[in-house]
Amino acid sequence: MTGPAPEPGGRAQPPRRRGPGRPRQDEAAEGPGTQERIRLAARSEFAARGYDKTSVRGIAKAAGVDPALVHHYFGSKDDLFAAAVELTMEPALVVPAVVGEGPDGIGERLARYFLGIWENPATRAPLLAVIRSALTHEAAAKVLRTLVLRVLERVAADLDVPDPTFRAELAASHMVGIAVLRYVVQVEPLASADPEAIVALVAPTLQRYLTED
């Protein structure tokens, strides 16, 4: 393998510097698996530290890549955050499952659905990233508002009750509070309680928020 071409007088030319954000050819050739590894590493770092305390360099280290490769695939830290916390909670899919059987038992179905998302490791990580970041980062706050209120407002609206948005926000505040104490702060005994025990106690309150006049 040949080295850098010598300059006149026998001195080797220094290697050409890469432009910002451009990975080495061997790094770029690692393919889509590298991009997914970066995204998963970012999700883990954001979930553990929140937006402000997570750096692109730290994400690159966790993924085992050069920081330039992170920028190459995802651009800015904001763009990487959006990709890391991407989570589908489409009202068109959620609302029929919660409301479909009518108002009776809707509090129980909603509580079980919400806890089910948090109990699933695949969906818990992005939610942790959002919750930990929402207080200090507007993009995370916007994601949280979209995820929670978009679903709950549709649920309340389909029940045809007065003040559906206000009721949805009350229900959201109750469930987000549980999520913070159980999964983020990990306060005992709530953190290790059986999910069904939580559902049994929370469901009547959600039922009252969403159905009583």
ABEGO torsion letter per residue (X at the ends): XBBBBBBBGGBBBBBBBBBBGBBBAAAAAAEAAAAAAAAAAAAAAAAAAEAAABBAAAAAAAAGBBAAAAAAAAEBAAAAAAAAABBBBBAAAAAAAAAAAEABGAAAAAAAAAAAAAABAAAAAAAAAAAAAAAABAAAAAAAAAAAAAAAAAAAAAAGBBGAAAAAAAAAAAAAAAAAAAAAAGBOAAAABBAAAAAAAAAAAAAAAAABX
